[in-house]
Amino acid sequence: MTIEEAYRAMFLFLEKEWELTGKPDELGSLLGSLSTLEDGLPVDPANWAQWLEAVKAARESTAEATALRILRPG
């Protein structure tokens, strides 16, 4: 899955939660700022930078967990 596809999946997940929880304003506002323009980037450019930081953190934590399992099997 690409970073862009993961972003879209995250958006669709949050959108479904918004619908299931009665469309709260706070989540609606977040979805508005996370929605994408024709170029695929979020309406609020700061959100893309935050997304990339989150992806980096997730990758680093996954790599660290993998390394720990290799170093300390079982």
HELIX and SHEET records of a PDB file:
HELIX    1   1 ILE A    3  LEU A   20  1                                  18    
HELIX    2   2 ASP A   25  LEU A   34  1                                  10    
HELIX    3   3 PRO A   45  LEU A   71  1                                  27    
END                                                                             
